[in-house]
Amino acid sequence: MFMFSKSRVALIVLALAPLALSACGSSSNSADRARSDHLQNRGEYLEDAALTSKVAAAILDEPRLRDSAIRVSTYGNIVQLSGEVATVRDAYRAEDIAASVIGVRRVDNDLSVVK
């Protein structure tokens, strides 16, 4: 019968632990991938929501645009402006403001001029 001391058992466990952990890590299943995708999607959603808020706040800081009915939405760091402004100049100004916000990749300006 083999007798192992506690220190020898601990040494064997420590020696085999990396092998066991690497075997667990290499078998990524679909649930792990789905969880990872979900967290990435959640992060992208939160980033887009933050950009929407920053752009909307920046537009509201412009006195000429405060009374405009501008809606801001963001998807994939691309900002879309929609709604109504008083002049073409206001539409371009809103686009310039949105484009100046850090993190915005592109601005799609769908603003209409109301006469």
C-alpha positions as CSV (number, residue, x, y, z in Angstrom):
1,M,0.0,0.0,0.0
2,F,1.3,3.4,-0.9
3,M,1.4,6.1,1.7
4,F,1.7,9.7,0.7
5,S,2.4,12.5,3.1
6,K,0.2,15.6,3.0
7,S,3.0,17.6,1.5
8,R,3.5,15.1,-1.3
9,V,-0.3,15.0,-2.1
10,A,-0.3,18.8,-2.2
11,L,2.7,18.8,-4.5
12,I,1.0,16.4,-6.9
13,V,-2.3,18.4,-6.9
14,L,-0.4,21.6,-7.6
15,A,1.5,19.9,-10.4
16,L,-1.7,18.5,-12.0
17,A,-3.8,21.7,-11.5
18,P,-2.6,23.5,-14.6
19,L,-3.3,20.5,-16.8
20,A,-6.8,20.3,-15.5
21,L,-7.5,24.0,-15.9
22,S,-6.1,24.0,-19.4
23,A,-8.4,21.2,-20.4
24,C,-11.4,23.0,-19.0
25,G,-10.5,26.2,-20.8
26,S,-10.0,24.7,-24.2
27,S,-13.5,23.2,-24.4
28,S,-15.4,26.4,-25.0
29,N,-19.1,25.6,-25.5
30,S,-21.9,27.4,-27.2
31,A,-23.2,28.8,-23.9
32,D,-19.9,30.4,-23.2
33,R,-19.8,32.0,-26.6
34,A,-23.4,33.2,-26.3
35,R,-22.6,34.7,-22.9
36,S,-19.6,36.5,-24.4
37,D,-21.6,37.8,-27.4
38,H,-24.3,39.0,-25.1
39,L,-21.8,40.9,-23.0
40,Q,-20.2,42.4,-26.1
41,N,-23.7,43.4,-27.4
42,R,-24.5,45.0,-24.0
43,G,-21.3,46.9,-24.1
44,E,-21.9,48.2,-27.6
45,Y,-25.5,49.2,-26.6
46,L,-24.2,51.1,-23.6
47,E,-21.6,52.8,-25.7
48,D,-24.2,53.9,-28.2
49,A,-26.5,55.1,-25.5
50,A,-23.7,57.2,-24.0
51,L,-22.9,58.7,-27.4
52,T,-26.6,59.5,-27.9
53,S,-26.6,61.3,-24.6
54,K,-23.4,63.2,-25.3
55,V,-24.6,64.3,-28.8
56,A,-28.0,65.4,-27.5
57,A,-26.4,67.4,-24.7
58,A,-24.0,69.1,-27.1
59,I,-26.8,70.0,-29.4
60,L,-28.8,71.5,-26.5
61,D,-25.8,73.6,-25.5
62,E,-26.1,75.4,-28.8
63,P,-28.6,78.3,-28.2
64,R,-29.8,78.3,-31.9
65,L,-30.8,74.7,-31.7
66,R,-32.5,74.5,-28.3
67,D,-36.0,75.0,-29.7
68,S,-35.5,72.6,-32.6
69,A,-37.1,69.2,-32.6
70,I,-34.0,67.1,-33.1
71,R,-34.0,63.4,-32.3
72,V,-30.6,61.6,-31.9
73,S,-30.1,57.9,-32.2
74,T,-26.9,55.9,-32.4
75,Y,-26.0,52.5,-33.7
76,G,-22.5,51.2,-34.0
77,N,-21.1,54.7,-33.2
78,I,-22.9,56.1,-36.2
79,V,-25.2,58.9,-35.1
80,Q,-28.5,59.6,-36.9
81,L,-30.1,63.1,-36.6
82,S,-33.8,63.3,-37.5
83,G,-36.5,65.8,-36.9
84,E,-37.0,69.4,-37.8
85,V,-34.9,72.6,-37.7
86,A,-35.6,76.2,-38.7
87,T,-32.9,76.6,-41.4
88,V,-30.4,74.7,-43.5
89,R,-27.7,76.4,-41.5
90,D,-29.1,74.9,-38.3
91,A,-29.1,71.4,-39.9
92,Y,-25.4,71.7,-40.8
93,R,-24.6,73.1,-37.3
94,A,-26.3,70.1,-35.6
95,E,-24.3,67.8,-37.9
96,D,-21.0,69.6,-37.1
97,I,-21.7,69.4,-33.3
98,A,-22.6,65.7,-33.5
99,A,-19.4,64.9,-35.5
100,S,-17.3,66.8,-33.0
101,V,-18.3,64.4,-30.1
102,I,-15.5,61.9,-29.4
103,G,-16.4,58.4,-30.4
104,V,-18.7,59.3,-33.2
105,R,-17.6,57.5,-36.4
106,R,-20.2,59.1,-38.8
107,V,-23.2,61.3,-38.8
108,D,-26.3,60.7,-40.9
109,N,-28.1,64.0,-41.1
110,D,-31.8,63.4,-41.9
111,L,-33.0,66.7,-40.5
112,S,-35.8,68.5,-42.3
113,V,-36.1,72.3,-42.6
114,V,-39.5,73.6,-41.6
115,K,-40.5,76.9,-43.2
